[in-house]
Amino acid sequence: MAVLSAVVTAVLVLPQPASAAAQLVQNGDFTTSTSPWAAIGQTSVTAESGRMRVGVTAVVANPWDAMVATPTTAALTPGRSYTLSFDAYSTLAYQARTTVQYTATPSSNQSLSTDVALTTGSKRYSIPFVAAATTTGTAAEVTFQLGGSGATPVVRFDNVSLMETQTTRPTALYVSSESNPARWAANNPGTTANAINANIANKPIFEWFGGWFGDLTLAVDHYVGKAQAADRLAMLVAYNIPNRDACAGHSGGGAGDAAGYHAWITEFAKAIGSRHALVVLEPDAVASAGCLVKIGKDPEEQYRILADATQVLRAQAPNAWVYLDGGNATWLKAPDLAPLLVKSGIANTRGFALNVSNYITTADSEAYAVAVNSNLSGTVGAKKYVIDTSRNGNGPYVDSTPEDNWCNPPRRKLGTAPTRPASGAEFLLWVKVPGDSDGPCGIGGTTPAGTFSPDLALALINGNP
């Protein structure tokens, strides 16, 4: 098998091991060139519109007979976890192959060797692996092996990334410049944007993931990769369970059925891979399952779906701390919630989340968490918990119509900024994005659920109207 080492042996210098979160691909965006990628065998390589265009120039039998490769910028560390990510599409849908291999033993000791199902539309691929043991040197290369299709396809690559998972879990939370508040402020400079930047957009806020992403792997990998590169903890909400928001309906939707959700949560988890993250799993799904009877569905099916999701996340995203959502302190009594959390797989998770998108005070949420743990102690044992403080600065809204007081109520305020307290909750977090609407209700007017409103953001900053 031809390898890059044969091309660059004369100039290859053994690199030092990578530092945490270092980018190990020198040129993954191909803005002006494809260097130092090399064409090997029956391929031609050019830069084209910010992508690497690889043409297979002859019909060949084996994947490695037509390939491209690049040396990594640092040696691999055997036993460490890495993630290879890239965008690709082809003029022909077929099975190609990608490897990460030691240059001294390319065909006999590959840390990663996996088939890649190329499609004619651009798709994100995110592949975790563990560097193999070796006694012959740890200098490495990334290859895309494109032969064996029975034709001469053209394959285009972009955004190629190889990073090591940090050996020490990051302690700081990720502040994304692409959050809803940050995007709005960047696009609407002025006094309001300055206030939003200073009070909301500069804080670590969860990113929500559901069926609205056409390429879920791309969305998750992009976000988690940005956090990893910054040596920060990514924070994700998985929000796509079938019959979502059955009680209120403003955020309705979700996967079509249990099988569809299993496929979705599996893709979500695999896109996180071995990287560090916090995940809040399906806000309201446990506490609201009883509402499913109103639409002729069985709550027990929802608990089974959630239990399956916790198993998938534990297996496919082993470094993600997963918190199964438990509603809020005013929804279900602690003795009623605890067995539902057990049914829903809390034993497979780090713990539970409270007060997501709600306004209950931190003190009341803490007391409720203690009560929930007391009721879990006889089954799975007490669990860690996190509390959403994004909008609880003034506590819950109270008036004569309590049934809708959760939906964009007036005179609420930002709560404690995200932090890791010395005791009690493992984290106080902003899970709900401050300024994102609960739905076309309250002071949100006609703003749909999940849509950012600068007026709602200012109301939370100022504690009015």
N, C-alpha and C positions, 0 to 999 in steps of 0.2 A: 504494500500500500504506500503510495507516495505521500509524503508529509512535508509540512512547512520547514521542519528542521533541515531538510536537505537543501532548502533554498537559502536559509539565513545562517547556517552554521558558522560561517566566517565572521559574522558580525554580532552573533548572539552573545550577550553578556549575562551570566547567571544573576538574576535579580534577587533582592532581599525579600523575605516574606512580607506580605501586605499588612498594613495596619487596618484596624477595624473600619469597615464601611468604605474602604478604598475602591475606586473604580479600576478594574483590572483590564479593561479594553481601552486601548489608547484612542482609537477612532471608531466610535459607534454611531456617529450621526452623518458622516460622509458629506459634510457641507461643501467642501471644495475638492476632496480627493478620496481615494480608497486606501491610501497608504496608512499603515504597513500591511494591509491585507494582501495576500499573494494568491494568484490563480495557479492551481496545480492540476495537471492532467488536462482533460478536455473541457476547459472553461476559458471564458474571457471575462474580464472585470473592468467596469468603468463606473465613475460617479455620474449620476443622472438625477437632476432635480432634488438633491439632498438625500439620495438613496444610493445604495450599492447595487448596481445592476450586474447580475451574474448570468451569462449565457452559457448553456451547455452546448458545445460546438460539434459534438458527434454522439451518436447512439453508443452507449457503453453498458457493460453488463453489471458493474458493481457501483455502489454509491461513491466509494472513494476514488473511482476513476475520473470523476469530475467534481472538483471541490475548491473551496477557498478556505484560507486559514490565516490566523494572526497570532503572534506571540502575546502572552499575557504580560502586563507591565510589572508584575511581581510574581514570585514563586508561590505555588500553592502550599498550604500546610496540611499534611496528611491528618485525617480525622476531623478537620474543620468543615463546617457547613457553608455552602455557597449557593447563589442563585444566578442562573443564566437566563436573561430575558431578551427578547427581540421581537420586532415586527417583521412579517414576511408575507409575500403573496407571489403567485406563479401564474404563468400563462397556461399551465396545465395542473389540474388537481392530482396530486400523487404523494406517495410516501418518500420523503427525503430523510436525512439523518443528520444529527448534530452531535459533536463530541467535545469534551474537554479532556485533554490527554497530556501526559508527560512527553516532552519532546525526545527524551532518551529511549522511551519504550512506547511509541505511539499506538501500535496495533495490539500490544499484549497487556497494557495496564492503563485502561481508560477510566478516569474518575466518573465521567458521564458519557454514555453512548445510548442515544434514544432515537426512535423514529419520530418524525414530525410530519403530521398530516397537513401538507400545504394545500391552500385553497386559492381560488382566483380572486378573492377579495382579501384585503389586508386584515391580518389577524395578529393579536399579541400572544406570544408564547412565554411562559414563565416556568422554569424548570429548576427545582432545588436538587442538590446532590451533595454528597460527602466526598472530599478528596481521598483518593485511595492511598494505601500504604505503598511505599517504594523504597528501594535501596540504591537507586541509580540516578538520583537527582530530581528536583521538584520544579524545574523550569517547565512551563506548560504552554499550550496553545489551544485556541478555540477553532473548531472546523465546522463548516457546513458542507456536507457531502451530498451531491445532487444528482449523481448518476443512477442508472438502473430503472429509469422510467419507461424505456422503450421509445423515447422521443428526445427532442432537443429543446426543452423548455427554457424560458427566461425567468429567473427568480430575482425578486427585488427585496432587499433587506434595509432596515432602518432601526435606530434606537437600540443598538446592541449594547448590552450591559452585563458585566460579570462582577458581582460583589460578594464579599465574605460576610456571613452573619456574625455580628459582634459576639465575642466570647463572653463579654460582660454585658448584662442587660442594661440598656440605657435607662437613666433615671429621669431625664427631662422629657416632657411631652412635646409633640411636634406642633409647631405653629405653621399652618399652611397659607401660602400667599394666594391659594386658589379656592379658599373657602367662599361661600356665598357673600358674606359681608366684605371680605377683602376684594373680591371681584367687583362688587358694586362700587366700593369706594374708589378703586382704581379707574373705573369708567366714568365716574361722576365727581371729579375733583371740586372741592369747595368746603364750606363750613360744616355741612352735614357729614361729608366724607371724613373730614378731620376728626369729628367727634366719634364716628364709627370706628375709625382706625385706632384712636387712642383708647377706646373703652371695650371694643369687641374684637376687631380683626387682628389685634396684636396678641390675642390669647389663644391657647391651644383648644381647638373645638373639634368635635367628632365629625367625620365624614360619613354620610349615609349612603348605603348601597342597596339598590333594588333592581327591579326588572326594567327600569328606564335606561339602563346602559346597554347599548347594542353589543359592545365587546366588554364583558365583565372583567375578564382577565386583564385587559388593557387598563381599565379604570382602577382596579385594585393594585395591580403591579406598579402603575405610575405613582399612585399615592404612597404606597408602602416603600417603594424605592426611593422616593424623595425624602421620606422620614429616615430611612436607613442611611442615606448619604449624609444627612445632617446629624447622625448619631442621636436621633430622638425616637421616642416611642410613637408609632402610628396608632391612631384611634379610629376604629371603624364600627359602624352600626350595620348589622345584617337585618334587612327589613323587606322581606319578600314572601312571607308565609302565605299560603292560600287563605282566601277569605280575610285578608288583613283588615284591621280596624272594624271588626264586625259590630261592635257596640255603637260607635259614633258615625262611621261611614265616610268622613271627610278625607281620609287617607286610604280608602278602599283600593283593592287590587290584589296583587301578589301572584305567585305562581299558580298555574292552573290546577294542579293536583299534587299529591304526595310525591309521585315519581318525578314530576317537573321540579319540585322544590329540592328533592334529593340531588338532582343533577345541578341545580343552581348553587346550592350550598357547597357542593363538592368543588365546583369551579372556583367559588369564592375562597374556600379554604386553601385549595392548591395554589391560588395566586398569591396568598400570603406566604405559603410554604414554610420554610424553617426560620423565617425572620420574626423579630420581636414585635408584638403588637398588643393592644387592648381591644377586645371585641365585646360589644353589648349585643346580645342575641335577641332579636325580635321583640322590640318594645310592645308591651300590652298583651302579648300573645298568650301568656299563661293566665293572667288575671281576667282577660276578656273572653276566654274560651267558652264560658257559659252562654255568651250571646249567640253562639253558633246555632243553638236550637231554634232561634228565631228564623233562620233561613234553611232549616231542615238538615243541618249538619250535626255531626257527633263530636262533642268536645274531646272525647277520648282519642279521636283521630288526631286532633291538634297536639295533644300531649305526646303521642307516638311520633309525630313528625319532628317535634322539638327534641325528643330523646335521640332520634336518629341524627339530627343536626349536631348535637353535642358530641356524639361518637365520631362523626366525620371531622369536626374541627379538632378534636383531640388527636386523631390519627394524621390528618393532613397539614395541620398548622400547630405543631407541638409546642412552639414557643409563644403562641398567642394565649394571653390570659383572658379567658372567656367568662363573661358575667351574664347569666340567664336573667332576663328581665322579670321582675316581680311586681310590677305595677307601682302603686303608691300606698301610703299609710292609711288612706281613707277608703280604699277600694274593697279589699277582702280582709277579714280578720286574720291575724297571724296563724292561729291554729288551722284555718281553712286553706291558707296559701301554702303552708309548708308541705303538705302531702302532694299538692299539685306540682310544686317544684321538683319533688322527688320523682313523680311520674314523668316529668319532662326532662329528666336526665341531669339534674344538678350535680349528681355525683361525679359526672365527667368534666365538670367545669371548675374554674377557680372560685366561683361564688355567684352572687346575684346582684342585680342593679335595681335601684329604687328611684322613684320620682322623675323618671324620664319624661320630659315635656310637661311636667307639672310644677306646682307652686308651693307644695308643702314645705314647711320650714325644715332646716337641717336638723334641729333638735328633735322634732317630731319624727323625722325619718330615721334618725339614730335610734330612738326608743323603739320604733317599729322593727328595725333590723335586729335589735337585741331579742325582741319577742319572737321573730321568725326563727332566729338561730336557736332559741330555747326549744322551739317545736321541731327543729331539725336534729337536735342533739341525740335523739333516740334512734335515728335512722342513718343518715349519712354523716352526721356530726355537724358542728357549727362551721359555717363557710365565711370566706371573706365577702365583703360587700362594698359597693360604690354608690354614691348619691349624686344625682344631677342637681346642681345648684345654679344652673344657668339663669333661672327666672324666679328664684324664691326669695329674693331680697326683702320683699314686703309680705311674704307669706301668701296664703291662698286668698282669693277674692270671695267675699261673702255678700250675698244679697238675697232677695226673695225667690230667686229662680236658680237654685244651686245646681240643677241638672246641666246647665251650660256654662258654669263658671270656670271650666277648664279651657274654654275656647277664646283665645285672645282677649282676656279680661282687661279692664282698665286699671291704671294705677299700680301695675306690678313693676318690679325693679330687678336689675341684675343681682345675682347672689354672689357668694364668695368665689373669687377667681379659682380656676383649677389648681389643686395642690394635693400633696400627700400628707395628711395629718399624722401627728405622732401617735394617736390612738383613735379608736372607733373605726370609721370608714377607712378602707384602704386608700381610696381616692375620693376627693370631691371634684367633680368633673362637669364640664359643659357639654352634655350629650346632645341636648336640643340646641340647634343653632340659634342664638339670640337674633331676633329679627325675622326668622322664618315663620310664616303664618301657620296657625293651627287649622285653618280652613276659612271659608267665606262667612265669618261670624265675628261677633264682638267688635273691637276697635279695628279689626283687620279688614272690615268692609267686605269687598268681593275678592280679596286676595286668596288664591287657592292654597291649599295645604302644601307646605314645603317650599313655597315661593318667598324669596326675601323681600321685605318691605322696609325701606329706610324709616318710614314713620313708626313702624312697630319697634325698630331698633332704638330710635330716639326716645320713644316712650319708656323703654326699659332702662335706658341710660339715665333719664331724668325722673323716673318714677311717676310719670303722668302720661296721658291725660287722666 
